[in-house]
């Protein structure tokens, strides 16, 4: 039985801490390099690919294509400078799609 892995793609400073958790890290310097890694790891046994929001914003189409598949799931995460709001926006979108309502950020009144 083979195990699925978890990877993180992003700038070195933002992803370094993931290595201590046993996550495979792919430090990249730009969106072109991130796309190459994304293509590579999507053909391997990865269940979850985290990618920093800074890079994800430049790779929306390839990420959307990957997320049509069962695996891997590609999730944007904030980098070490903070969030762009992309990751939480994608979670909200997925929840709305799954249950048909915005239960996370519903505003009262």
N, C-alpha and C positions, 0 to 999 in steps of 0.2 A: 504494500500500500504506500503510495507516495503522498507526501504532505504538500499542501499549498503554502506558499511563502507570502510575505508582506514586503513591499519595497517603498522607498520614499525618494522622490526626485526633487532636487532644488539646489539652491546655492549652499556651499559648504557650511557656512556659519549657521544656517537655519536647520540643517538636517543632521549635523554632527551628533546630537544627543540621541537620535534614534538608534545609532549603532550600538549603544550600551544596552538597548532593549532587545538586541538580536535581529533588528530589522535591517534588510539589505539597503544600503544607501548608494545613491547615484548622484554625486555632486556634479552639477553642470553650471556653465556660465551664461548661457543664453537659451532662447526658445528653440533654436535650431538643434542644439545639442540635446535639449529635453525631448524634442520630437523623435530623434534617433533612438534615445533610450526607451521612450514610450513604445515605439514600434518593436524594439528588441524584446523588452520584458513582456509585452502582450502575447508573445509567442511561447513564453515559458510558463512554468507552473506558479504563477502569482495569483492570489485571490484578491488582494487589495493593493492598489497603487496610490499612495499619497503623493500629491504634487503641490508645490507652493503656489499660492494664488497668483503671485507675480508672473509665473510661467504659464499657469493654466489660462490666464486671460488671453494669451496669444495662441492657445491651442484648443480653442472651444470646439471646432469641428472634429478634429481627431479624437478628442475626449468624448464627445457626444456619440461618435461611431463606436468607440469601445464600450460605452455604457449601454449600448443596445444589446450587447452580448451578456451572457450570464456571468462570466468571469473574464477578466478581472474587473472589479469595481474601481473606478478612478475617483478619488475624493480630493478636492482642493483644500489646502490647509494654509493658515497664515504663515508668513515667514517671520524671521526674528525681529522685523521692524514693525509688525502689527498686521491687522487684517484689512482686506479690501472689501470684505463682506460677501465675497463670491461663494465661499464654502457654505455658509449658513443659508444663503439664497438657494443653493442647489439642494440642500437638505429640505428646506421649506417646499420647493418645487416637487421633490420626490414624494413627500408626505401628502401633498395636495393631490398628486396624480394617483397615489395608492388608495386614498380614502375619500377623495372627492371634496375635501373641505380643508380650510386653513385652520388647523387646531393649535398651531404653534404660536402664531403672531396675531391672532384675531383681536381686533380692537373692540372694546366695549363702548356702547353709546355711540 
